[in-house]
Amino acid sequence: MKAALIIAHRPTREGRPISVQGDAIGHVHSDADLVKLLQQLGLIDPQQFLDDPEWIRWEGGHAHCYDLPRASHEFA
C-alpha cells in the first residue's frame, strides 16, 4: 500500500493538525472543517476520501475524533 497523501495528526489543544505531502496546512476541529480545508486546496468532494487510507492516514487517535484524549487517572 502506498503512503497516504494527507495526514491527520494526533489532536492538540489547537485542533487536529493536518499535513499534505509533508507540509503542515492547518488545524481542524471536525470532519466539516477538514472537508472545507481540503476543498480550499482544490480537492473536489473530499468527503469521499475521509475513510480511504490511500488518501488520509489518521494518527494518534481514532478517525474522525478531534478532541484531546482524556487522562484516565483513578484517585483513591
C-alpha positions in Angstrom: 0.0 0.0 0.0 1.3 3.5 -0.9 1.7 6.2 1.7 -1.4 8.4 2.3 -1.2 11.9 0.8 -2.9 13.6 3.8 -2.1 13.0 7.5 -4.5 13.8 10.3 -2.1 14.0 13.2 -2.7 13.5 17.0 -5.2 16.0 18.3 -3.8 19.0 20.2 -5.4 21.9 22.0 -5.4 23.9 18.8 -7.2 21.1 17.0 -6.1 18.2 14.8 -3.0 19.2 12.7 -3.3 18.3 9.1 -0.4 17.9 6.6 -0.4 17.2 2.9 2.6 15.5 1.4 4.6 16.5 4.5 3.6 20.2 4.5 1.6 21.5 7.5 -1.6 23.1 6.2 -3.6 23.9 9.4 -5.7 22.5 12.3 -9.3 21.3 12.1 -11.9 20.6 14.8 -14.3 18.4 12.8 -14.9 16.5 9.6 -16.6 19.5 8.3 -13.5 21.6 8.9 -11.3 19.0 7.3 -13.6 18.9 4.2 -13.6 22.7 3.9 -9.8 22.8 4.2 -9.3 20.2 1.5 -11.8 22.0 -0.7 -9.8 25.2 -0.3 -6.8 23.2 -1.6 -8.7 22.2 -4.7 -9.8 18.7 -3.8 -13.3 18.0 -5.3 -15.7 16.3 -3.0 -13.2 15.5 -0.3 -15.8 13.9 2.0 -15.5 10.7 -0.1 -11.8 10.3 0.9 -12.1 10.7 4.7 -12.2 6.9 5.2 -9.8 6.0 2.3 -6.4 5.0 3.8 -4.7 5.8 0.5 -5.8 9.4 0.9 -5.9 10.1 4.6 -4.0 8.4 7.5 -5.4 9.1 11.0 -2.6 9.2 13.6 -2.7 9.4 17.3 -6.3 8.6 17.8 -9.4 7.3 16.2 -10.5 8.5 12.8 -13.0 11.4 13.0 -12.1 12.2 16.6 -10.8 15.7 17.2 -10.7 16.1 21.0 -7.7 15.6 23.1 -7.7 12.1 24.8 -8.8 12.3 28.4 -6.4 11.3 31.0 -7.6 8.2 32.8 -6.5 8.8 36.4 -8.1 7.0 39.3 -7.9 8.7 42.6 -8.5 6.6 45.7 
